């Protein structure tokens, strides 16, 4: 299965951010040609539609440019003692066969392949993103000309689709809006997207699409990067968490001189605290917070735990980035605190941890010196389970190295 980087979609990042990002549309023909196996497919869409637990709010059907009421493709089901609305697959298929476009919102909530598509965008742009799937029957329009309030990165997966994209206006509204082709005039770009093509449409840019002679499936990654006001609000919020900004003043309609003096003092304190911030460290914090909000680099805990259980004596391990507090020894054992765990380990194990700086690697059988390799392996597995150690190289590679 393919994995993707942000540059797979936009090409050279420096060129993209200098010339296109938030400025004008960009077309990359064949950017992912031959590399679509890792993306959501028509087959997976059938599988998702069959999931009876998926709320109808994830799905939308549009026909003749207008939304179809959800009652036309849902049914009431009994779940225990309660009644709930569920998607009726046969009704969805019927609407599709008669010319309706089916849209799956937030597909990354349901499919790992969609989460894989979302990850490069949340990682590169340090903000949340949404993967939306559009499947349109042959020879049908999807939506009337409109603009979105977010940036959209389009990937054609199945079939082909004719796109018209107009120039990005100098003044853009933040909401969504629809148009007629007549009021927009000549489009800036007219193109037929085929599997592997990528199209970037900045927010507020009018566009429209229509399927050609076969079923069309395309994915849109919608992204709304954080604006300066959001970033600055985050910084101020982190500063005022300090205890010196605690307390409950009584404003009294802004007439109390003592309160006004206190407010002036707090504003001066805030200004002073902001002036002392390390800008580089704060930028890094904002970036990591944005990535975490978007789910980038989220933990795969079951996979990690399964790896710990299958460690081999020849496995190479190393320290993780998790902070570890190594306490004092009682002459036999040393206390550790990591990821909410407090444990006591033999002094030799604590010494081995101190000797690893995050880059150094050690064979699992040799980690705990002076004991049988089975005991050393047991210690490594335990430390891996609580997040102190991680696998540094596949077992096969270590075996080859030892030959």
C-alpha positions in Angstrom: 0.0 0.0 0.0 1.3 3.4 -0.9 2.1 6.1 1.6 2.2 9.8 0.8 4.1 13.0 1.6 2.7 16.5 1.2 5.1 17.0 -1.8 3.4 14.1 -3.6 0.3 16.3 -3.9 1.8 19.8 -4.3 5.3 19.2 -5.8 8.1 21.5 -4.5 6.8 22.9 -1.2 8.8 26.2 -1.6 7.2 26.8 -5.0 3.8 25.9 -3.8 3.8 28.2 -0.8 5.4 31.1 -2.7 3.3 31.0 -5.8 0.0 29.1 -5.2 -0.9 28.7 -1.5 -3.8 31.1 -0.7 -3.3 32.8 -4.1 -4.5 30.8 -7.1 -5.4 27.3 -8.3 -2.8 24.7 -9.2 -3.1 21.6 -11.4 -0.7 18.7 -11.2 -1.4 16.2 -14.0 -0.4 12.7 -13.1 1.0 13.6 -9.7 -0.1 10.3 -8.2 -0.4 8.2 -11.4 0.1 4.6 -10.6 0.1 5.3 -6.9 -3.6 5.1 -5.9 -3.6 1.8 -4.1 -3.4 3.5 -0.7 -6.5 5.6 -1.2 -10.2 4.9 -0.6 -11.8 3.0 -3.4 -15.2 2.2 -4.9 -15.0 -1.2 -3.2 -14.3 0.4 0.2 -17.3 2.7 -0.3 -19.6 -0.3 -0.7 -18.1 -1.7 2.6 -18.7 1.6 4.4 -22.3 1.9 3.1 -23.0 -1.5 4.5 -22.0 -0.5 8.1 -25.3 -0.1 9.8 -23.8 1.8 12.7 -22.7 4.8 10.6 -24.8 7.9 11.4 -26.7 9.3 8.3 -25.0 12.7 9.0 -21.9 11.3 7.3 -23.6 10.9 4.0 -25.2 13.4 1.7 -26.9 12.9 -1.7 -27.2 15.7 -4.3 -29.4 15.5 -7.4 -29.8 18.2 -10.1 -27.7 20.5 -8.1 -29.9 20.3 -5.0 -29.6 18.3 -1.7 -31.9 15.3 -1.3 -33.7 15.2 2.1 -32.1 12.5 4.3 -35.4 10.8 4.8 -35.2 9.6 1.2 -32.2 7.3 2.0 -32.6 6.4 5.7 -34.7 4.1 7.8 -35.6 3.8 11.4 -34.0 0.8 13.2 -34.3 -0.5 16.7 -31.1 -0.6 18.8 -32.0 -2.1 22.1 -34.8 -0.2 23.6 -34.1 2.9 21.5 -34.9 3.9 17.9 -32.3 5.4 15.6 -31.9 6.6 12.0 -29.7 4.4 9.8 -28.6 4.6 6.2 -30.6 2.5 3.8 -28.0 1.2 1.2 -30.6 0.2 -1.4 -32.2 3.7 -1.4 -28.7 5.3 -1.8 -27.9 3.0 -4.7 -31.3 3.9 -6.3 -30.7 7.6 -6.0 -27.2 7.1 -7.5 -28.5 5.1 -10.4 -31.0 7.9 -11.1 -28.2 10.6 -11.3 -27.5 11.5 -7.7 -24.0 12.4 -6.4 -23.1 10.6 -3.1 -20.8 12.5 -0.7 -19.2 10.9 2.3 -18.1 13.5 4.9 -15.2 13.0 7.3 -14.3 9.7 5.7 -11.2 9.5 7.8 -13.5 8.7 10.8 -14.3 5.4 9.1 -11.5 4.3 6.8 -7.7 3.9 7.6 -7.0 4.6 4.0 -8.6 8.1 4.4 -6.6 8.7 7.6 -3.5 7.9 5.6 -4.5 10.6 3.0 -5.2 13.2 5.7 -1.9 12.7 7.6 0.4 14.5 5.2 -1.8 17.6 5.2 -2.1 17.8 9.0 1.6 17.2 9.3 2.7 19.9 6.8 0.1 22.5 7.6 -0.1 21.9 11.4 -3.9 22.0 11.5 -6.9 19.8 11.2 -8.2 18.5 7.8 -11.2 16.6 6.5 -11.3 13.9 3.8 -14.5 14.0 1.8 -15.4 11.5 -1.0 -17.5 12.3 -4.0 -18.9 9.6 -6.2 -20.8 10.8 -9.3 -22.6 8.6 -11.9 -21.5 8.9 -15.5 -22.6 11.9 -17.5 -23.9 13.9 -14.5 -23.0 17.2 -12.8 -21.9 17.1 -9.3 -22.6 20.5 -7.9 -23.5 23.9 -9.5 -20.7 26.5 -9.6 -19.8 27.4 -6.0 -17.0 28.3 -3.7 -15.9 26.7 -0.3 -14.8 28.4 2.8 -11.7 26.1 3.1 -8.8 25.2 0.9 -9.5 22.0 -1.1 -7.0 19.5 -2.5 -8.7 17.2 -5.1 -7.4 13.8 -6.0 -9.1 11.9 -8.9 -9.3 8.2 -8.1 -11.7 6.5 -10.5 -13.1 7.6 -13.8 -12.7 11.1 -15.1 -14.3 14.5 -14.4 -14.5 17.8 -16.2 -13.6 20.7 -13.9 -14.1 24.4 -14.4 -12.2 26.7 -12.0 -12.5 30.4 -12.0 -9.9 33.0 -10.8 -9.5 33.4 -7.0 -11.0 36.8 -6.2 -9.0 39.4 -4.4 -11.7 39.8 -1.7 -13.1 36.5 -0.5 -16.1 35.7 1.7 -15.5 33.2 4.5 -18.8 31.4 3.9 -19.9 29.2 1.1 -21.6 30.6 -2.0 -23.2 29.5 -5.3 -23.2 31.1 -8.7 -24.5 30.7 -12.3 -22.0 30.2 -15.0 -23.2 33.4 -16.7 -22.3 35.6 -13.8 -18.8 34.1 -13.5 -17.8 34.5 -17.1 -14.9 32.5 -18.6 -13.1 30.1 -16.2 -9.4 30.4 -15.5 -9.0 26.6 -15.9 -10.9 24.0 -17.8 -9.5 20.5 -17.4 -10.5 16.8 -17.4 -9.1 15.1 -14.3 -8.2 11.4 -14.7 -6.9 9.0 -12.0 -3.7 10.4 -10.4 -4.4 14.1 -11.1 -4.3 16.6 -8.3 -6.0 20.0 -8.2 -5.6 22.7 -5.5 -8.5 25.2 -5.1 -7.9 28.0 -2.6 -10.8 29.0 -0.4 -13.3 31.3 -2.0 -12.4 30.2 -5.5 -15.5 29.3 -7.7 -15.5 25.9 -9.3 -17.8 23.2 -10.7 -17.3 19.6 -11.9 -19.2 17.0 -14.0 -18.5 13.3 -14.6 -17.8 12.1 -18.1 -18.7 8.7 -19.6 -18.0 6.6 -16.5 -18.5 6.6 -12.8 -16.3 9.2 -11.1 -14.8 9.0 -7.7 -12.6 11.8 -6.3 -11.4 12.7 -2.9 -11.2 16.2 -1.5 -9.0 17.1 1.5 -10.4 20.2 3.0 -8.0 22.3 5.1 -8.5 25.5 7.0 -5.1 26.6 8.2 -5.0 28.5 11.5 -5.0 32.3 11.1 -2.8 34.7 13.1 -5.7 35.5 15.4 -6.0 31.9 16.4 -2.3 31.4 16.9 -2.0 34.5 19.0 -5.1 33.6 21.0 -3.4 30.2 21.7 -0.2 31.9 22.9 -2.0 34.4 25.2 -4.2 31.5 26.6 -1.0 29.6 27.5 0.5 32.6 29.2 -2.5 33.5 31.3 -2.6 29.9 32.8 0.0 31.3 35.3 -1.3 31.6 38.9 -0.7 35.4 38.8 -3.7 35.7 36.4 -5.9 33.8 38.7 -8.5 35.7 40.8 -12.0 37.0 40.4 -12.2 40.8 40.0 -15.5 42.7 40.3 -15.6 45.1 37.3 -18.5 47.2 38.7 -19.3 48.7 35.2 -15.7 49.8 34.9 -16.0 52.6 37.4 -13.9 51.2 40.4 -10.5 52.8 40.3 -8.9 49.9 42.2 -10.1 47.4 39.6 -8.9 49.7 36.8 -5.5 49.9 38.4 -5.4 46.1 38.8 -6.5 45.6 35.2 -3.8 47.9 34.0 -1.3 45.9 36.1 -2.4 42.6 34.6 -2.1 44.0 31.1 1.4 45.2 31.8 2.2 41.8 33.3 0.8 40.0 30.2 2.9 42.3 28.0 6.0 41.6 30.0 5.4 37.8 29.9 4.8 37.8 26.2 8.0 39.8 25.5 10.0 37.1 27.4 8.7 34.2 25.3 11.2 32.3 23.2 9.7 32.7 19.8 11.3 29.6 18.2 10.1 27.4 21.1 6.6 28.9 20.9 6.4 28.4 17.1 7.5 24.7 17.7 4.8 24.3 20.3 2.1 25.8 18.1 3.2 23.5 15.3 3.1 20.4 17.4 -0.3 21.4 18.9 -1.7 21.9 15.4 -0.4 18.5 14.3 -1.9 16.8 17.4 -5.3 18.5 16.8 -5.3 17.1 13.3 -4.4 13.6 14.4 -1.0 13.6 12.7 1.4 11.1 14.1 -1.3 9.6 16.4 -0.3 6.6 18.5 -0.8 3.1 17.2 -0.9 1.6 20.6 -2.1 -1.9 19.8 0.6 -2.2 17.2 3.3 -1.0 19.6 2.2 -3.4 22.3 2.1 -6.3 19.8 5.7 -5.4 18.8 6.8 -5.5 22.4 5.4 -9.0 22.8 7.3 -10.3 19.8 10.7 -8.8 20.6 13.6 -11.2 19.9 16.9 -11.5 21.8 18.6 -10.1 18.7 16.2 -7.1 18.3 17.8 -3.7 18.4 16.1 -1.2 20.8 16.7 2.4 21.7 15.3 5.1 24.1 12.0 6.8 23.0 11.4 10.5 23.2 9.3 10.0 26.4 10.8 11.9 29.3 12.0 9.6 32.1 12.7 10.6 35.6 15.4 8.3 37.1 15.5 8.6 40.8 18.0 7.6 43.5 19.0 4.0 44.2 18.3 2.2 47.5 21.4 0.1 46.9 19.6 -2.5 44.9 16.9 -0.9 42.8 16.3 2.6 41.2 12.9 4.3 40.9 11.7 5.4 37.5 8.7 7.6 36.5 7.5 7.6 32.9 4.1 8.1 31.2 2.3 8.1 34.5 4.1 4.9 35.7 6.2 4.6 38.8 8.4 1.5 38.8 11.6 0.2 40.5 14.2 -1.4 38.3 17.6 -3.0 39.1 20.4 -0.5 39.3 22.0 -2.0 36.2 18.9 -1.4 34.2 18.8 2.3 35.3 22.4 2.6 34.4 21.7 1.1 30.9 18.9 3.7 30.4 21.2 6.5 31.4 23.7 5.3 28.8 21.2 5.5 25.9 20.7 9.0 24.5 17.9 8.3 22.1 20.3 7.6 19.1 22.3 4.8 20.5 21.0 1.2 20.0 21.5 -1.9 22.0 20.7 -5.6 21.3 17.8 -6.7 23.6 19.8 -9.7 24.9 22.7 -7.4 26.0 20.6 -4.6 27.5 20.7 -6.0 31.1 24.3 -6.9 31.6 25.4 -9.9 33.7 22.1 -11.8 33.5 20.8 -14.6 31.2 19.5 -13.2 27.9 15.9 -14.3 28.7 15.9 -12.0 31.8 17.4 -9.2 29.7 14.7 -9.7 27.1 12.0 -9.6 29.7 13.3 -6.3 31.1 13.3 -4.9 27.5 9.8 -6.0 26.8 8.6 -4.4 30.1 10.2 -1.1 29.3 8.9 -1.2 25.8 5.3 -1.7 27.0 5.4 1.4 29.1 7.0 3.5 26.4 10.6 3.8 27.6 12.2 1.7 24.8 11.2 1.1 21.1 12.3 -1.1 18.3 15.2 0.4 16.4 15.5 -2.0 13.5 13.8 -5.1 12.2 14.9 -8.4 13.6 15.9 -9.7 10.2 18.4 -6.8 9.7 20.0 -7.6 13.1 20.4 -11.2 12.3 22.1 -10.3 9.0 24.4 -7.9 10.8 25.4 -10.6 13.3 26.3 -13.2 10.6 
